[in-house]
Amino acid sequence: MCGIIAARVADDATPFLLDGLGRMEYRGYDSVGIAVRSAAGRIETVRSVARVDDLRALAATAPAADAVTGVGIAHTRWATRGTVREENAHPHADCSRRISVVHNGTIENADRLRTTLERQGHVFRSDVDSEVIGHLVERALRVDPDLMLAVQIAVAQLEGSWALVVLDARDGRMVAAADGSPLVAARSTRGDFVASDVGTIAEWCETFVPLRDGDVVELGEAWSWSSEGIAVPVPFPTASPFAQTAVDLGAHPDHMAKEIDEQPGVVADVLARVRHRTADGSTWVGLGLPPFDRLAVVACGTSLHAGQVIANTVRSLGGVPTDTVVASEVEHVVLGPGTLVLAISQSGETADVLRALDRLDDRHPVLALTNHVHSSLARRADAVLDCHAGPEVGVAATKSFTAQVVVGVTAVVSALVASGRLEPSRAVALVDDLARLPERMAAAAVVAADRVPLLAATVRDAPGFLFLGRGPGLPYAAEGALKVKELSYRWAEASPAGELKHGPLALVDDGTPVVVVDHGDPRLQSAIAEVRARGGFVVTIGGAGSDVPAVARPADATDLAWGRSVAPWGPIEAVVPLQMLARELALQLGCDVDKPHDRARSVTVR
């Protein structure tokens, strides 16, 4: 949620700020703004409650009192506190407009601080918690003129989470700070940059340094770095994992289409990294985690569905008891002894997941599964699995879901081998089957591209959808329903097929679309018959003869190491037509598939 970029370059900072905002607009798109220091020592601020393209046009036509410099900050907002209006857009200023601030996170004691500051004569112009930061810095500067010290004093008074950058109009000094929210700093021949994520600055910087909780950094000719108020050497930079081309659309009409198409390649890359270390247990041994008797998945949304697939796999193959925990409901869960916690978050900054870890017993080791190995979640965990999905700009997760599934599944297969619960020869056969997944996903995409547009047109006017699955197919039905809700704003409910007669069947009327993930379980046929008997419009996604044939089924189940017609991780390739159906439906309804309303990547509110 929300994105920050700051730049200190030789020329006008405005193009860098606008380009950076465009690359991370997926993080928030309720409002945007930039603040650039002028040569006369003032801040030129432009804000908009529209998108980045609108801000770009406003910045191009805004009358500038003075020539601007190469120092500036910018922000794209996803509203959490305060309505969507220009006054609530970042950057925010202090009373004198000397200090300008951009902030991600939540200041939990903002109301108390605001009351105190107002009593001292400070005047606020917005409803948002972030504005208190500028006034705290302003107050500290009255005592000591050093900006870095003022920011340290200010953040010491905050409770909650923050990633922030403060700009001083008088001298152009710029200070960044972070605690509980992601921020990276980078230096290259183009200049110095600060951003919420590495992909934003990948075009200009080959290395970066992630800020850790409690860090305060001044960017200048030489960087000044402090941790918990103590001066420390500048950390050694890390090579950027993202090439700029990864966030460009290329020939694709939108990022979601691009990222759906990238899934076979992502899976192939993941398997190339882990395949030969899965069947012998070495992947698991390398994590350095203790043996476990139970697995508890803690996640939200799409990551929760990926976790259900992983839990199904370890339970089916190794007989390991599992718990699937909705992160926001963790206070109602009691974990047994010997439980390993698998915490899953694409961004590694999901507040509900981080809060869940705060409430769990420290005796339970934590394995993080994330696409960002420098995230808050990764720092909190005892071991980390990297999804290797690359940057995902579309807000509705696609390739990160399949990457989470494949990385998580291979990790637990490796764990079962290492613990003696699974024979290495059987693990080899399982991994060999996974190796054919990229080809199956690519084939599913070809079929879906031909059939989904007409299918979406047929169900476009339906008020809602029902998704059905059984056993290992159920998480994919749930993920398909979630995608329809996220993108088309229609209700969509996922249900086990066997539960139809216990309530969901009441939703089925003439023409009600019912999407069935058919992975070959013969009991699904009775559910399909019940739906058709009530006039429901059944869409099957499965093997040959399905409306969208996407699920590979071997002709002879005895050829499979697990002795049945579907792998324990279920029909992964079925997620491709499910994603494509949700996207096509949304497009036909005129919705923005990359930036659905009320949804943002990296939900970091605490």
C-alpha positions in Angstrom: 0.0 0.0 0.0 1.4 3.4 -0.9 4.8 4.0 -2.5 7.7 6.3 -2.0 10.4 7.5 -4.3 13.0 10.2 -3.6 15.8 11.4 -5.8 19.0 13.4 -5.5 20.4 13.9 -9.0 22.4 16.4 -11.0 19.5 17.7 -13.1 15.7 18.2 -12.5 14.4 15.5 -10.2 10.9 15.6 -11.6 11.2 13.1 -14.5 12.8 10.6 -12.1 10.1 11.0 -9.6 7.3 10.7 -12.1 8.8 7.6 -13.8 9.3 6.0 -10.4 5.7 6.7 -9.4 4.5 5.1 -12.6 6.4 1.9 -11.8 4.9 1.6 -8.3 1.4 2.9 -8.9 0.3 -0.7 -8.2 1.1 0.0 -4.5 -1.6 2.7 -4.3 -3.5 4.9 -6.7 -6.0 7.0 -4.8 -3.8 10.1 -5.0 -0.2 11.0 -6.0 2.1 13.9 -5.4 5.6 15.3 -5.8 7.7 17.9 -4.0 10.9 19.3 -5.6 13.2 21.9 -4.1 13.7 25.0 -6.1 16.9 26.9 -6.6 15.6 29.7 -4.4 15.2 27.3 -1.5 11.4 26.7 -1.7 9.4 23.5 -2.2 7.4 23.2 -5.4 4.5 20.7 -4.7 2.0 19.2 -7.2 -0.6 16.7 -6.0 -3.6 15.0 -7.7 -6.4 12.7 -6.6 -6.2 11.0 -10.0 -3.5 8.7 -11.4 0.2 9.3 -12.2 -0.5 10.3 -15.8 -2.7 13.2 -14.5 0.0 14.3 -12.2 2.5 14.2 -15.0 0.2 16.6 -17.0 -0.2 18.9 -14.0 3.5 19.0 -13.4 4.2 19.9 -17.0 1.8 22.8 -16.9 2.2 24.0 -13.3 3.7 27.5 -13.2 7.1 27.3 -11.5 8.2 30.4 -9.5 11.8 29.2 -9.6 13.9 26.7 -11.5 13.8 23.3 -9.7 16.8 21.3 -8.6 17.7 17.7 -8.6 16.3 17.0 -5.1 12.8 15.8 -4.6 10.3 13.3 -3.1 7.1 11.7 -4.3 4.4 9.4 -3.1 1.5 7.4 -4.5 -1.3 6.7 -1.9 -3.8 4.0 -1.1 -6.1 5.7 1.4 -6.4 4.1 4.9 -6.9 7.2 7.1 -8.5 10.3 5.7 -10.7 10.5 2.6 -9.4 10.8 -0.9 -8.9 14.5 -1.4 -5.9 16.6 -2.4 -5.3 17.9 1.1 -4.7 14.3 2.2 -2.4 13.4 -0.6 1.4 13.4 0.1 3.8 15.1 0.3 2.8 16.9 3.5 4.4 20.1 4.8 5.1 21.7 8.2 3.7 25.1 9.2 6.3 27.1 7.3 6.4 24.8 4.3 10.1 24.4 4.9 9.8 20.6 5.6 8.2 18.2 3.2 7.4 14.6 4.1 6.3 11.4 2.4 5.3 8.4 4.6 4.1 4.8 4.4 2.7 3.0 7.4 0.5 3.9 10.3 1.3 6.2 13.2 -0.8 4.7 16.0 -0.3 7.7 18.4 -1.0 10.3 15.7 -4.1 11.7 17.4 -2.3 12.2 20.7 0.7 13.8 19.0 -1.5 16.0 16.9 -3.4 17.3 19.9 -0.1 18.3 21.6 1.3 19.9 18.5 -1.9 21.9 18.0 -1.8 23.2 21.5 1.7 24.4 20.8 0.5 26.4 17.8 1.0 24.0 14.9 -1.6 24.2 12.1 -2.6 21.0 10.3 -4.0 21.0 6.8 -5.0 17.3 6.4 -6.8 14.5 8.2 -4.0 11.9 7.8 -1.6 10.6 10.5 1.4 11.2 8.3 1.3 15.0 8.7 2.4 14.9 12.4 5.9 13.8 11.2 6.6 17.1 9.5 5.5 19.1 12.5 7.6 16.9 14.8 10.6 17.6 12.7 9.8 21.3 12.6 9.6 21.4 16.4 12.9 19.6 16.7 14.7 22.0 14.3 13.8 24.9 16.6 16.1 23.3 19.2 18.9 22.0 16.9 19.4 22.9 13.2 20.7 19.4 12.2 18.0 17.7 10.1 19.2 14.1 10.7 19.1 14.7 14.5 15.6 16.3 14.1 14.3 13.2 12.2 15.8 10.9 14.9 14.0 12.9 17.6 10.8 12.8 15.6 10.7 9.1 14.9 11.6 8.4 18.6 8.2 9.8 19.4 6.3 7.6 16.9 4.4 4.5 17.6 3.4 2.2 14.8 5.2 1.6 11.5 6.8 3.9 9.0 8.9 4.4 6.0 9.5 8.1 5.4 11.6 10.6 3.6 12.0 14.2 4.9 13.2 17.1 2.6 14.4 20.4 3.9 13.8 23.3 1.4 16.5 25.5 2.8 19.5 23.4 2.1 18.1 20.5 0.1 19.1 17.9 2.8 17.2 14.7 2.6 16.8 12.1 5.4 15.0 8.7 5.2 13.9 6.4 8.1 12.2 3.1 8.4 10.6 0.9 11.1 8.2 -1.9 10.2 7.7 -0.7 6.6 10.0 -1.4 3.6 12.4 1.2 2.2 15.6 0.9 0.2 18.4 3.4 -0.6 20.7 3.2 -3.6 23.5 5.1 -5.2 24.6 5.0 -8.9 26.2 7.3 -11.5 22.7 8.9 -11.9 22.5 9.9 -8.3 21.0 8.8 -5.0 17.6 7.2 -4.7 15.2 6.0 -2.0 12.2 3.8 -2.9 9.6 1.5 -1.4 10.8 -1.3 -3.6 13.8 -2.2 -5.7 12.0 -2.5 -9.0 11.1 1.2 -8.9 14.8 2.2 -9.3 16.1 -0.8 -11.2 16.6 1.3 -14.4 19.1 3.6 -12.6 20.7 1.4 -9.9 22.3 -2.0 -10.0 22.7 -2.3 -6.2 20.7 -1.2 -3.2 20.8 -1.2 0.6 17.6 -2.1 2.5 16.8 0.0 5.6 16.3 -2.1 8.7 14.0 -1.3 11.5 15.3 1.7 13.4 17.6 3.0 10.6 17.8 6.7 9.8 19.9 7.7 6.8 20.9 11.0 5.3 21.7 11.0 1.6 24.3 13.5 0.5 27.9 13.5 -0.8 28.6 10.9 1.8 25.8 8.9 3.4 25.3 9.1 7.2 23.7 6.0 8.6 22.4 5.4 12.1 20.7 2.4 13.7 18.6 2.9 16.8 20.2 6.3 17.2 23.8 5.0 17.0 26.0 5.9 14.0 27.0 2.9 12.1 29.0 2.2 8.8 26.9 2.2 5.6 25.9 -1.4 5.0 27.4 -3.2 2.0 25.1 -2.9 -1.0 23.1 -5.8 -2.4 22.8 -6.5 -6.1 19.4 -5.7 -7.5 17.4 -8.9 -8.4 15.2 -7.0 -10.9 16.0 -5.9 -14.4 14.1 -2.8 -15.5 12.7 -4.8 -18.5 10.8 -7.0 -16.0 8.5 -4.1 -15.1 7.9 -3.0 -18.7 4.8 -4.1 -20.5 6.4 -5.0 -23.8 3.7 -6.1 -26.2 1.2 -7.0 -23.6 -2.0 -4.9 -23.1 -1.7 -4.9 -19.3 0.6 -6.2 -16.5 -1.8 -8.9 -15.5 -1.8 -10.4 -19.0 2.0 -10.2 -19.0 2.4 -11.9 -15.6 -0.1 -14.6 -16.6 2.0 -15.3 -19.6 5.2 -15.3 -17.5 4.0 -18.2 -15.3 5.5 -21.1 -17.3 8.9 -19.4 -17.4 8.7 -18.6 -13.7 7.9 -22.2 -12.8 10.7 -23.4 -15.1 13.2 -21.1 -13.4 12.1 -22.1 -9.9 12.4 -25.8 -10.8 15.8 -25.3 -12.3 17.0 -23.8 -9.0 15.5 -26.4 -6.7 14.8 -29.6 -8.6 18.1 -31.4 -7.9 18.1 -30.4 -4.3 14.5 -31.6 -3.6 14.6 -35.3 -3.9 17.7 -35.8 -1.7 16.4 -33.6 1.1 19.3 -31.1 0.7 16.9 -28.1 0.2 15.4 -28.7 3.6 18.7 -29.4 5.4 20.1 -26.2 4.0 17.4 -24.2 5.8 18.8 -25.2 9.2 15.4 -25.7 10.8 14.6 -28.2 13.5 12.4 -31.3 12.8 8.7 -30.7 13.0 5.6 -32.8 13.8 3.0 -30.3 12.5 2.8 -27.6 10.0 0.8 -24.3 10.5 0.3 -22.1 7.4 -0.2 -18.4 8.3 -1.2 -16.2 5.4 -4.0 -14.1 3.8 -5.8 -14.0 0.5 -4.0 -15.6 -2.5 -1.1 -16.6 -0.3 -3.5 -18.5 2.0 -4.7 -20.5 -1.0 -1.1 -21.3 -1.9 -0.6 -22.3 1.7 -3.5 -24.7 1.5 -1.9 -26.4 -1.5 1.3 -26.8 0.4 -0.5 -28.1 3.5 -2.4 -30.6 1.3 0.9 -31.9 -0.1 2.7 -32.4 3.2 -0.4 -34.0 4.8 -1.1 -36.3 1.8 2.5 -37.4 1.2 3.8 -37.5 4.8 0.8 -37.8 7.0 1.9 -34.6 8.8 -1.0 -32.8 10.6 -1.6 -29.3 9.3 -3.3 -26.1 10.4 -4.3 -23.4 7.9 -4.5 -20.1 9.8 -6.1 -16.9 8.4 -3.5 -14.4 9.7 -6.0 -11.9 11.0 -7.7 -14.6 13.1 -4.5 -15.9 14.7 -5.6 -15.0 18.3 -8.2 -17.8 18.1 -5.6 -20.5 17.2 -3.7 -22.8 19.6 -0.7 -24.5 18.0 0.5 -27.8 19.4 4.1 -28.6 20.3 6.5 -29.4 17.5 4.7 -27.1 15.1 6.6 -25.3 12.3 5.0 -22.0 11.2 5.0 -21.4 7.4 4.3 -17.6 7.0 3.5 -16.6 3.4 3.4 -13.1 2.0 4.2 -12.0 -1.6 5.6 -8.7 -0.4 6.9 -9.8 3.0 5.2 -6.7 4.4 1.6 -7.9 5.0 0.6 -6.4 8.3 -1.8 -9.2 9.3 1.0 -11.8 8.8 3.6 -9.8 10.8 1.1 -9.1 13.5 0.2 -12.9 13.6 3.9 -13.7 14.3 3.9 -11.2 17.1 1.0 -13.2 18.8 2.4 -16.7 18.2 4.6 -18.5 20.7 8.3 -17.9 20.1 8.9 -21.6 20.6 7.5 -22.3 17.1 10.2 -21.8 14.4 9.1 -19.6 11.4 9.8 -20.4 7.8 9.0 -17.4 5.5 7.9 -17.9 1.9 8.1 -14.5 0.2 9.1 -12.8 -3.1 11.2 -10.2 -1.2 14.0 -11.7 0.8 14.9 -8.3 2.3 11.4 -7.7 3.7 10.2 -7.4 7.3 8.9 -11.0 7.2 12.2 -12.3 5.9 14.0 -10.5 8.7 11.6 -11.9 11.3 11.8 -15.6 10.2 14.2 -18.3 11.2 14.7 -19.3 7.5 13.5 -17.9 4.2 12.3 -19.4 0.9 12.6 -17.1 -2.0 9.7 -17.3 -4.5 11.9 -16.0 -7.4 8.7 -14.7 -9.2 10.3 -11.4 -10.1 8.4 -8.1 -9.8 4.6 -8.4 -10.0 2.9 -5.1 -10.9 -0.6 -6.3 -11.4 -2.3 -6.0 -8.0 -4.2 -9.3 -8.3 -1.5 -11.9 -7.7 -0.9 -14.4 -10.6 2.7 -15.6 -11.1 3.5 -15.1 -7.4 0.7 -17.6 -6.6 2.2 -20.3 -8.8 5.7 -19.5 -7.6 4.6 -19.8 -4.0 3.0 -23.2 -4.7 6.0 -24.7 -6.5 8.6 -23.4 -4.1 6.5 -24.4 -1.1 5.7 -27.8 -2.5 9.3 -28.7 -3.4 10.4 -27.5 0.1 8.0 -29.7 2.0 8.8 -32.7 -0.3 12.5 -32.1 0.6 11.5 -31.9 4.3 9.7 -35.2 4.1 12.7 -36.9 2.4 15.1 -35.4 5.0 12.9 -36.7 7.9 12.5 -40.2 6.4 8.8 -39.8 5.8 9.2 -40.1 2.0 11.4 -42.4 -0.1 13.9 -40.5 -2.3 12.8 -42.6 -5.3 9.2 -41.5 -4.9 10.3 -37.9 -4.5 12.2 -38.2 -7.8 9.0 -39.2 -9.5 7.1 -36.4 -8.0 9.7 -33.8 -9.0 9.8 -35.3 -12.5 6.0 -34.7 -12.8 6.4 -31.1 -11.6 9.1 -30.6 -14.3 6.3 -31.0 -16.9 4.3 -28.3 -15.3 5.6 -25.3 -17.4 4.6 -27.1 -20.6 1.1 -27.9 -19.2 0.6 -24.3 -18.1 1.6 -23.0 -21.5 -0.8 -25.4 -23.2 -3.6 -24.4 -20.8 -3.0 -20.8 -21.7 -3.4 -21.5 -25.4 -6.7 -23.3 -24.9 -8.0 -20.6 -22.5 -7.1 -17.8 -24.9 -9.3 -19.4 -27.5 -12.3 -20.2 -25.3 -12.4 -17.7 -22.4 -13.5 -14.6 -24.3 -16.7 -16.1 -25.5 -17.3 -17.8 -22.1 -16.8 -14.4 -20.4 -19.2 -12.8 -22.7 -21.8 -15.5 -21.9 -21.6 -14.9 -18.2 -20.8 -11.2 -18.2 -24.2 -10.0 -16.9 -24.5 -12.6 -14.1 -24.7 -10.9 -10.7 -22.5 -13.6 -9.1 -20.6 -16.8 -9.4 -20.1 -20.1 -7.6 -16.9 -22.0 -7.8 -16.7 -25.7 -6.9 -13.8 -28.1 -6.2 -13.0 -31.2 -4.2 -9.9 -32.2 -2.3 -6.7 -30.9 -3.9 -8.8 -28.9 -6.4 -10.5 -26.8 -3.8 -7.8 -24.2 -3.2 -7.8 -23.5 -7.0 -11.6 -23.0 -6.9 -11.1 -20.6 -4.0 -8.4 -18.7 -5.9 -10.6 -18.5 -9.0 -13.5 -17.0 -6.9 -11.1 -14.5 -5.3 -9.9 -13.3 -8.7 -13.4 -12.7 -9.9 -14.2 -10.7 -6.8 -11.0 -8.7 -7.0 -11.2 -7.8 -10.6 -14.9 -7.7 -11.7 -16.5 -6.6 -8.3 -19.1 -9.4 -8.6 -19.8 -11.7 -5.7 -18.1 -15.1 -6.1 -18.3 -17.9 -3.6 -16.1 -21.0 -3.5 -17.4 -24.2 -1.9 -16.5 -27.9 -1.6 -18.7 -29.7 -4.1 -20.0 -32.0 -1.3 -21.3 -29.0 0.6 -23.6 -27.9 -2.2 -26.7 -29.5 -0.7 -25.9 -27.9 2.7 -26.5 -24.3 1.6 -24.7 -23.1 -1.5 -27.1 -24.8 -3.9 -29.7 -22.2 -2.8 -27.7 -19.6 -4.7 -28.1 -21.5 -8.0 -30.9 -20.2 -10.3 -31.5 -20.2 -14.0 -28.2 -19.1 -15.6 -26.1 -18.9 -12.5 -22.5 -19.5 -13.5 -21.0 -22.4 -11.6 -17.3 -22.9 -12.4 -16.1 -26.4 -11.5 -12.4 -27.3 -11.2 -12.6 -30.9 -12.4 -9.3 -32.8 -11.7 -10.9 -36.2 -12.2 -12.7 -37.0 -9.0 -15.8 -38.9 -10.1 -17.8 -37.5 -7.2 -17.8 -34.1 -8.9 -20.3 -35.4 -11.5 -23.1 -35.6 -9.0 -22.5 -32.0 -8.0 -22.6 -30.9 -11.6 -25.9 -32.8 -12.1 -27.4 -31.0 -9.1 -26.4 -27.6 -10.5 -27.8 -28.4 -14.0 -31.0 -29.7 -12.6 -31.6 -26.2 -11.1 -30.8 -24.4 -14.3 -27.2 -23.4 -13.4 -24.7 -22.7 -16.2 -21.9 -25.1 -15.6 -18.3 -24.3 -16.7 -15.9 -27.1 -16.3 -12.1 -26.6 -16.2 -10.4 -29.9 -16.3 -9.3 -32.7 -18.7 -10.3 -33.6 -22.2 -14.0 -33.0 -22.7 -14.2 -30.1 -20.3 -15.4 -26.7 -21.4 -11.8 -25.5 -20.9 -9.5 -28.5 -21.0 -6.5 -27.5 -19.0 -5.8 -30.2 -16.5 -3.4 -33.0 -17.6 -4.5 -36.5 -16.5 -2.3 -39.5 -17.2 -3.9 -42.3 -19.1 -2.5 -44.8 -16.6 -2.6 -43.7 -13.0 -0.2 -46.6 -12.0 2.6 -44.7 -13.8 2.5 -42.1 -11.1 4.5 -42.5 -7.9 1.5 -41.6 -5.7 -0.8 -44.1 -7.4 -3.7 -41.8 -8.3 -4.7 -39.6 -11.2 -3.7 -36.2 -9.7 -0.7 -35.1 -7.8 -1.1 -34.2 -4.1 -0.6 -30.5 -4.9 -3.7 -30.6 -7.2 -4.2 -29.3 -10.7 -1.9 -26.3 -10.7 -2.3 -25.6 -14.4 -6.1 -25.0 -13.8 -5.2 -21.6 -12.2 -4.2 -20.2 -15.7 -7.7 -20.3 -17.2 -9.2 -19.2 -13.9 -7.0 -16.1 -13.9 -7.7 -15.5 -17.6 -11.5 -15.8 -17.0 -11.4 -13.3 -14.2 -9.3 -10.9 -16.3 -11.5 -11.2 -19.4 -14.7 -10.8 -17.4 -13.3 -7.6 -15.8 -12.2 -6.2 -19.1 -15.6 -6.8 -20.7 -17.1 -5.0 -17.7 -14.8 -2.0 -18.2 -12.7 -2.6 -15.1 -9.0 -1.8 -14.6 -7.4 -5.2 -14.2 -4.1 -3.9 -13.0 -5.5 -1.5 -10.4 -8.8 -2.8 -9.1 -10.5 -0.4 -6.6 -10.1 -1.1 -2.9 -7.1 -3.3 -3.6 -3.4 -2.5 -3.4 -0.2 -4.6 -3.4 1.7 -4.9 -0.1 -1.0 -4.2 2.5 1.1 -2.8 5.3 -1.4 -1.1 7.6 -1.0 -2.3 11.1 
